[in-house]
Amino acid sequence: MALGQWIGQQRSLYAADALPADRIAALTSMGLSWPHPPESFEHHLAQITACAARHGTLALGKNAHGGNRRLAAWPEDHAPPR
């Protein structure tokens, strides 16, 4: 596993409250930033999940997501091939 993937996994475990306290302390002491970076899959997934929870759907049209067209296109860009 690449280092970036491992760090992403640690962030996901942290977000799920499943990372042991000693590992949190060790990674925090090295300066790890806990939120997923803004361009990461996990960050976009969290934004899309919150939007779906607010609106009950992801199909909000072209003015969706506060005019953020990149975020509006993200689910389609990551959908399985048809």
C-alpha positions in Angstrom: 0.0 0.0 0.0 1.3 3.4 -0.9 2.0 5.9 1.9 -0.8 8.3 0.7 -3.3 5.4 0.7 -2.3 4.4 4.2 -2.6 8.0 5.5 -6.1 8.1 3.9 -7.0 4.9 5.6 -5.8 6.3 9.0 -8.0 9.4 8.4 -11.0 7.2 7.6 -10.5 5.2 10.7 -10.1 8.4 12.7 -13.4 9.7 11.2 -15.2 6.5 12.1 -13.8 6.7 15.7 -12.0 3.4 15.1 -8.4 4.5 15.4 -6.6 3.6 18.7 -5.7 6.6 20.9 -2.0 5.8 20.8 -2.0 5.9 17.0 -3.9 9.2 17.0 -1.3 10.6 19.4 1.6 9.4 17.3 0.3 10.7 14.0 -0.8 14.0 15.5 2.6 14.5 17.0 4.0 14.2 13.5 1.7 16.9 12.3 -0.9 14.8 10.4 -3.9 16.9 9.5 -7.0 14.8 10.2 -9.5 16.1 7.7 -9.3 14.6 4.3 -7.7 17.0 1.7 -10.3 19.0 -0.3 -9.5 17.1 -3.5 -9.7 13.6 -2.0 -12.4 11.0 -2.8 -13.4 10.9 0.9 -13.8 14.7 1.1 -16.1 14.7 -1.9 -18.0 11.7 -0.7 -18.7 13.5 2.6 -19.9 16.6 0.8 -22.2 14.5 -1.5 -23.5 12.4 1.4 -24.4 15.6 3.3 -26.1 17.1 0.2 -28.1 13.9 -0.3 -29.2 13.9 3.4 -30.3 17.5 3.1 -32.2 17.2 -0.2 -33.1 13.5 -0.3 -31.5 13.1 -3.7 -28.3 13.8 -5.6 -30.3 14.7 -8.8 -30.5 18.4 -8.1 -29.9 19.8 -11.6 -27.3 22.2 -12.9 -27.6 24.7 -10.0 -27.0 22.1 -7.4 -24.5 22.2 -4.6 -24.4 26.0 -4.4 -23.3 26.4 -8.0 -20.3 24.1 -7.5 -20.4 22.4 -10.8 -17.3 20.2 -10.0 -19.1 18.8 -7.0 -22.3 18.4 -8.9 -20.5 16.4 -11.6 -18.5 14.3 -9.1 -21.1 11.5 -8.6 -21.4 10.9 -12.3 -17.7 11.0 -12.8 -17.3 8.2 -10.2 -20.3 6.1 -11.3 -19.7 2.6 -12.7 -19.4 2.4 -16.5 -22.7 1.9 -18.3 
